[in-house]
Amino acid sequence: MKKDKELFRSWTIIDLDNFRYNVEQLKSHMASDTLYMQIVKADAYGHGSIEIAREAEKLGVHWLGVANSDEGVLLRLENINSRILVLSPSFESEIETLVTYDLTPSISDIDFAQALNVYAKKHNKKLPIHILFDTGMGRAGFLWEEAKTIASVLKGLKNLQIDGLSSHFSMSETEDISFTETQNKRFKTIIEIFKNIGIDPLYKHIANSAAIINCPQSCHTMVRAGLLSYGIYTADNLKNKIKLKPVMTFKSKIGLIKEFPENVGISYNQTFITKNITKAAILPIGYGDGYNFLLSNCGKVLIHDTICPILGRVTMDMIIVDISHVKNAKVGDEVTLIGSEKTHSISIEELSSFYNGLTYEMACNLGRRAQRIYIREHKDTAIEPISRRTFIAKDFTDTTLEKVIQTSLNQRLNSSEIGSIVYQEVLKKLFYQADREISWKRDFVHEIVLSETDLDPLVSKFFYHTKTKLRYKKRLTNDTFKIVCATSPEDLEQYILSPDVEYRWLLDSKIDLVNSFQIDKIMIDDLVLHHSIIQHSTPENEFSNLEIECSHPKLSELLGKEVQFTIDTITYYPKNKHQLTIYIAELTKGITMTFDFAHTNIESVEIIPIFSGKEKYPHEKIKGKKIVMKSSSDEWFFPNSGVVFVW
């Protein structure tokens, strides 16, 4: 995936091997029969809740902890089957979601418990709950002194099943654990009160990451591991008690190099003035990427294993660093903001200490706009694209579908306010405008075959001869449609949402457009269509894009009916691209994608799926130099889906 990194402005590397190591280290401090809950709230503290949850399941983790129902829903949509506890108080409006997605709520309020019981009784269910008590945290939960009254009331709610008792430590990371022990004593009192009235749930948990190490007697039957599992220490006193490995690395690259004369102000408000001629690198990240504004004039990065201080204020999209002492620095060079190089390293703990900040906050915020790369066994295994959207593809009631869409937007945009705006102004119109019908395809089959051409040696040197075969079923809405070929992504982009365009192909600008893209076969059902070329020109390029109009006199008779599209082309693909993307532009049900490079000198191809839908990882079948990716016929995929083949 090295080639992909060259395209990124910034990226985080999530080392799943280190995550696995940290979990094993934490478990070694616990009794063998103690259960383990992995906390994945706040997108797993910025590490990616979906991949972390999948890895946790492989490790045999018993529970996952999320902050709210939205986070739990997203895990369920990704086929995460572990038990999920919603740690924060839930609202009555979320009850249907909790039940639908099998999420266990933490109960802190009698009114909510009674409303949940009414819902359960109405639907003839007995719903599992955990009861949360405040033993000194001063936050959510019933007051511990009220445990006897609360126990009696909850026991009377016959459609609720008390599966767990919980509390939360307020200062377990400190060296002095006297108050932690006080809280634990109170929690044990609560356990006894419930036991005395015949309630003895399996799951009793108060210990967080730090308590596993500093107060092991508080582990009870289950622990909740958070920040330490990601290799981030919550206090210095823990460093000598457990050895952990950081899971996240944050990288960027030099976007611009400038030389400033002496006595020049750097960045907003000129909070840094150069004393000498200063060579500086401008990096394309800032507080919009989670790199805290308070690191202005005090943060540092690594370039060529050399410490480079930040000059002036951190801005939304850029920071400036001093590279006067860095040899041979150039635009595009990799920069480490969090992580290790040969002899130096920068940790989240160190960086947050520069401004007396919280490691939790920094971990959650870092890399908001960064590509996220996962590695296992020291190899890149997956890239989670920023553009990926998480939707569910089953049939839902309108209210449930709205909830899923808004949840996905909130998560991906890191803002419930922005997500709501996008939903209200864009998606809701798409779904509810009476005069607009949603287009979708099914049984989508796309095959691409690359081969070396024995034609013009110049062409053979730079391009693969390429045959594409496309098949799908779709309701016919126009009696004519277009196939488009362009020489720039910008030109092609204008056709992405055009309802009359059925196929798009990008050609290199160095090759003759008109003579390098041919229709081999174009059919609707058994009708062979007529096709004619429409040429477009610009002052810079006589033919920058190509439109091919397809028609048949009998197509008007098929309007409104589902038909079979067949589109076969013969064209070229640039050898220097080193990657090819099959892209889905419309809602699609059931896919088969084939990439055949048997007749090329390409040795191996890496597969990067970027599917948006319930099934994120369609089945892969690799036979020699032929790759086939196939989903079940009833699986839906949303636009922005596809697969990238990299060689």
N, C-alpha and C positions, 0 to 999 in steps of 0.2 A: 504493500500500500504506500510505498515511498512516493510513487508518482502522484498519488492523491494528495499527500501532504504538501506537495509543491503548489497545489491549487488553493490550499487553505490559508486564511489570514491568521487563524489561531486554532488550536486544538488541545483537547485534554486527552491524556492516555490513562486508561483505567486498567490497572494490572490485577486481573482476577486471580493470578497465582498468589499475589501478596494478600489479597482479600481472604483467600482460602487459608493461608498461613496464619493470619491474624485470628480468624475464627478458631482455628485449632489451638492457638496459644491461649485464648480466652477459655476455651473448654477445658484446657489442662488445669485451670485454677478452680474448676467446679467439680462437684461430686458427679460420678458417672451417670446417676439417675436423674440429674437436674435437667429440665427441659430448657430449650433455647429459643428465644424470640429475636429475630433479626429486625431491627428498626430500619425502615426504608422510606420514612416520611421525608418531605421536602426533596423529592427526587433522589432519595438515598443520599442526603447531604451533598447533593451535586454530583454524585457518582453514577446516576442513572438507575432509577428504581426497578425498571424492567429487567435489565441484565443482572443486577445484583440479586433480585428476587429469584431469577432462574438459577443463579449460581448457589444461592442459599438452599434452594430445594435440592440441588445435587448433593449438598453437604448434609442433608437430612435434617435441616432446620424445621422445627415444629410449627412455629408461628411467624407471621410477618406483622410489623406494627406500622400503621399509617396515621397521619394526623386527622384526616377527615374522609368522608365517604367518597369524594371525588378521586382521591388517590387510590382508594381501594377498588373503585370501578375500573380504573385504567389497568390495574394489575389483572383483574378478572378478564378484561377484554383481550389480554395477552396470554390467556390460558394458564395463568398462575393459579394453582389449585390448593395451595397451602391455606391453613386457617389464617384469617386476617382480622386483627383487632384494631378498631378505630379508637385511638388513644384520647382524643379530645371529645368534649361533649357534643352530641349530635342534636339537631333540631327535629321537631315533629314532622316538618316538611320532608325530611330525609328518610323517614321510616320505610316507605315503599322501596327506595333505592337500597337501603341496608338489607332488606329481606330479599329483594330480587337478586342481588349479587352476593348473597351469603356472607355478609360482613357482620362481625360481632361488635356491638357498641359497648363503650364504657359508660356505665350509668352513674351520673352525678346529681340527678334531679328526680324527685319523686313524680312530678307531673309528667316528665318524659317517659318514665317507667310505666306509668299508668296508661298513657297514650299508646305505648308500644304493646302493652298487654291487651288493650282493646282491639288493636289491629290484628294481633295474633289470634285472639279468640274469634274474631270475625272471619278469619281465613283458616280457622281450624288448625293452627300451628302452635308449636311450643318453641319459643325462640331463645337461643343461648345468649347470655349477657355476662359481662364482667362488672363487678361493683368497684368503683373507685372511691377511695377514702383519702382525705387530706390529713396526714399525720404530722404536718409541719412545713409542707411546701408553700402553703398560703396561696393556693391556686385552685384548680378544679378539684371536685371530689366532695363527698359528704364529710362533715367534721367527724373526727374519729371518736369524740365523746358521745356522738349520737348513734353509735354503731348498733346498740341494742334496739332502739326504736326503729331504725332503718331496716334491720334484719327482720323484725316482726312484720313491718309493712310489706316488704318485698316478698316474704314467704307467702303472703296472702294473694299475690299475683300469680295465679295458677298457670297462666300461659307463658310465663317466663321461667327459664331454667338458669339458675345461677351456676355458671361454669367456672367463674374465677373471681378472686378477690385481689385488689391491687392498690398500690400507693406509689408515691414517688419521692425520692430523696432530694433534698434541696442543696446539700453541700457534701456529697459523698467523695468528691475529688480532693478534699482538703486533708492534710496530714492528721489534724485533730478530728477523730471520728466520734467524739462524744455525742454530738447532736444526731449523727447518723444512727448511733446505737439507741438513742432515745426514740427516734422515729421507728426503728425496727421493733423496739419493745412495744410501742403502741400498736403496731401492725399485728404483732403476735396476739395482743389482747383482742383485737378485732376478729382474728381467726378463731379464737376460743369462744367468743360470743356467738358466732355463727354455728360453730360446732355444737354448742350447748342446745341450740334449737333444731338440730338435725341437718344443718347445711355444712357440708365439708367438701368443697369443690376441689377438683384435681389441680387447677391452676392458681397458685398463690405467688404473686410476684411484686416485688418492690425494688429489687436490685437492678441498677443500671450498669453501664460499662465500668465506671470507677468503683462501684460497690463490689463488683465481682473480685476486684483486686484488693481494695482497702478494707472491705467488711464482708468476707466470704460467708460469715454466719447468717447474712441476710438473704442468701440466695433462695431459700425456701424450695418450692418445687419447680420454679421457672425464673429465668433472668431475661432482661431486655437489653441487648447489646446494641449500642449505637456508634458513637464516634470512634471508640477504640478499635472497633472492627475494621474501620477504614484507615487505621494506622496513624491516627491523629491523637496526640496526648492532650488530655484536658487539664493536666497539671504536671509540673516538673517532678513531683514526688513519685509519680507512677513510672518514670523512665527506668528506674533501677529495679522495678518489681516485675516488669513484663517487657519483653522485646518485641516490638512491632515493626512492620514495614509499611511505608506510605503507599497507598493505593493509587492516588491521583498525581499525575504530572501535568503541568500547564505550560504550553509552548506557544510561541508566536514567531515572527520573523521580522527582520529589519525591512521597513517599507521605504525609508528615505535616509540618506546621510547628508548632513550639512556641517559646515564649519562656521562657527560664530566668532566674531572678533571679541576682544575684551570689552568689558563694561556694557554688555548687552543683556536686556531682560529676556528671560525664557518663560514662555507660556503665559496664561492669564494672570493679570495683576503684577507681573514681573516679580514674583516672590523669590526668584533666583537671578542673580546678576553675575555674569561671567567675570572672573578675575583675570583670566588669560584667554588666548585663542583656544577655543573649545570645539573639538570634533564631536558631534552628537548624532545619535541614531533616533529616528522617529519610528515608534512601534505602533501598529494599527490596532491597539486595544486600549481600553480605558475603563472608567467606572461603569460604563454601559455594559461591559463584559464582566462586571463583578470585581474588578481590581480597585480596591477601596480608594476613595478620594483622599482619605487621611494618610495615604502613603506618599502624598506630595512631599517632595524634598527629603524623604527619609527611606523610601523603598529602594530595592536593588534588584537587578536581574543578572543572569549569567550569559555572556556571549564569548564563545571560544574558551570556555572554562575560566573566564575572567569576570570578576565582580564589577558591575557597572552601576553607579548610583543614578537615581532618578533626579532629573533637574526640573525644578519648578512644579507647578500644579499638575496633578493627574486630571486629564480632561475626559469628556464622555467617550471619545473614540480614539484618543491618542495619548501616548506618554513619550517623553523625551529622556534619553539616557546618555550619559557621558561615555564615549568610547575613545577618548583621546589616547588611552593606554592600551587599546586593543589592536593587535597587529592584523593587517590584511582583512579587516571587516569590510563587508560589501553588502549591497542590497540583496535581500533574499536569504541572508544567513539566519540560521535557527537561533532562537532566543529562549532560554529557560526562565520562566517566571516562578514556577514551583517545581522542584525536582533536583536531580543530581546530575553533574557532569563528571569529568575525570577526578578532580581533586576538591571541587567545591559543591555545595548544595544549598538550597533555600527551601525551608520547610514552611508549611502553613503556620505552625506554632511560632516560628521566628518572625515571619512577616507580620502576623497579627500583633506580636509583641511590640513592634515598632510604633504602633499608635494605641497601645493598650486595648486592643480590640479582642473580639471573641473568635476563637478558632471555629466554632460552630457557624458563625455568620459568614466567615470567609469561605469555608468549605461549601456552604450552600450556594453562595453567590458566584464563585469562580466559573468562568467559561460559559456564561449565559448564551453567548453567540458563537461559541466554539464548536467545531466538529468534535464528536466524542468517539475515540478509538479504543476498542477493548482488546487486550492481549491475554493470551493463555499459553502456558508453556513457552514463554518468551517469544511468541509469534503473534502478529496482528491477526485477529480472528474476525472482527466485524467493525464496521463504521456505522454509527447511527446518524444519518443525515439530519441537518436542521430542518429541512423541508418536510420530513416525514410527519404525517398526521395520524393520530390514533382514533379510528372510528370503529364501530361495530357494524356488521353487515347483515344481521338477521332482521326479520320483520318486527317492528316495535309499534307500540302506541305512539302517537305524536308526542306526548309529554315525555316519554322515556327517550325517544330519539333526540328531542331537543336537549334533554339533560346530558346525553352522551356527547353531543356536538359541542355544547358549551363547556363541558368538563374538559374535553380535548383541547379546545382553544385556550382555556384558562391555563392549562398545564404547559402547552407549547409556547404561549406568548408570555409566560411568567407574570400574568396580570389578569385578574378576574375582570377588571374594568375594561381593558382593551379587548379581551376575549368577548365580553358582552357586546361591545360596540361592533366588532366584526360580525358576530352572530346576527345582531339586530339589523345591521345595515346591508349585509351581503347574503349570508346563508338563509336567513328567514325569508328574504325576498325570493331566493331561488326555489325554496320548498313551497311557498304559499302563493306566488303569483298565479292567478287562475289561467292566464293566457300563455303560460310557459310550461312546457313539458320537459321533464328530465330525460336526457338521452342516455341509454346504457347498452352495453354489448354483453353477449354470452358466448361460451365455447370459443374463446379467443386463442388462436394458434398463430404463432409468429416464428418463422424459421429463417435464420441468416446463415449463409454458407460463404466463407471466404476462401479464395484460392489465388495462387500465383498466376498472373496472366502472361501468356507468351506472345502478346501483341507488341505494340510499340515499346521498345526497351526503356524509354524514358518514363512511360506510364507504369511499366512493370517495376521500375525502381522505387517509385513513390507510392503506388496504390495496389490494394488487393482488388481483384475482380470479385464482385459481390452479387450474389443472387439472394433475393428476399421473397419469402412466401407468406402471405397473410390470409387468414381465414377467420371469420366471426359471423355471428348472427345478430341482427339488429332490426328494429322497426324502421322502415324506410319513411323518411320525412320530406325528402326532396326528389324531384324527378331528374335532377342533375346534381353532380357533386364534383369536387376537385381533389386532385393529388398534387402536392406542392413539394418543390425542391428548391433549396436556397443555399447560398454560399457563406452565410454568416448566421450565428445564433440569433442576432437581433432581428434579421429579416424573417427567420423562421418563427420567432416568438409571436409575431403578430397574427399567425394562423392557428395558434394553440387552441383558442376558444372559438374559432370560427365554426359554426354548425354545419357549413357546407363542405368542410375539408375532412376527408376520411383517412388521408395518409400523408406523412411528412418525412422528408429525408434531408439531411444536411451534407452538403458536398464541400470539398476544399475549394477555396477561392482560386487556387493555382490551375485548376482544370476547367476545360470547356464545359460549361453547364449544360447547354442544350444537347450536345452529342454524348454526354456521359451519363445520362439517366434515361432509361428506356422502360416502357411498359411491356412486359412479356405476356401477361394475361390479365384481363380485367372483366369480371363477371358479377352479375346479380342473379342468384339461383343458376338457371341454365342459359341465361341471356348473355351473349358476348357483347360488351358495350363498345360504342364508338368513343374514341378519345382524340382530342385535338389540343394542340399546344397554344397557350397564351403567354407571350413573352413580356417581361417587364424590364425596363432599363433605368439606370441612374447615371448621372454625369460621371461618376467614378468608374462604373463598371457597366458595360453595355447590357449584360444580362446578369443581374444580381439575384433574381429569383425566377422561378419557373412555375407556372400554373398549368396543369393539364386538366381540362374539363372532360368529364365522363357522362355519357347520356345514352338513352335508347328510347324509341317511341313508345315502347310498352311499359316503361317504368311508371308512368302515371297511373297505370292500372294496379300497381303494387303498393301505392302510397297507403300508409297506415298499417301495412302488414309486415310481419317479421320475415326477413329475407336473409339469404346466405351471401355474404360478400367474399369475393376472391380477388386478391390483388397481388400479382407477382411482378417483380421488377428485376432489371439487370443494371448494375451501376458499379461504382468504385468506392473504396474506402481508404483514406490516407493511412499509410503504415506508421507515420510518426505520431499518430494519436495514442496508440498503446492502450486504448480502452474504447469500448462500444456499449452504448446504452439502448436497451429496448424499453420504451417509455409508454405508459398507459395514460392517455389523456382524458378518458371517460370512465364513468362507473362501469365496472366489468365483473362478470360472474363466470368463474372458471377459466384458468389460463394454462397454456402450454407454451413454453419458450425454448427454442433450440438454437444453440450456437455451435456451428460446425467449422472447425479450422484444420481439418485433416489434411487438406491440400495446401498447407502453408508451412513456413519454417518456424512458426510460433511454437515454442516448446511447452509452455504451460499457461493456463489461464486461471486467474483468481475470480471468484464469484462474490459480488457485493449486492445482496438483495436490499431493496429500498421499498418494500411493499407496505402499503397503508391499508389495513383491514384486519379482520380477526386473525387470519392466518398469515403471520409475518414471514414465515420461513417455509415456502412450498418445497415439496420433495425434490431433491437434486439427484440426478442419475448421470454419472460420468462414465463414458465408455470410450477409451482412447482419447481422441481429440474431438469428441462430440459431447456437449453438455445439454442436458434436457432438464428444465425446471417445470414442474407440473403441480397444480393444486387439484383438490377435489372439485367436481363440477358444480357444487352448490356453494362454493366460497366466493364472497364478494371482495373486490379490491377497488379502492377509491382513487381518484386522480392523484397525481404525484407518485404513483407506484411505478415499479419497474425493476430492472436488474442491470448492474454495470459489470461487464466482463473486462478484466484488466490483465494485460500481459506485459 
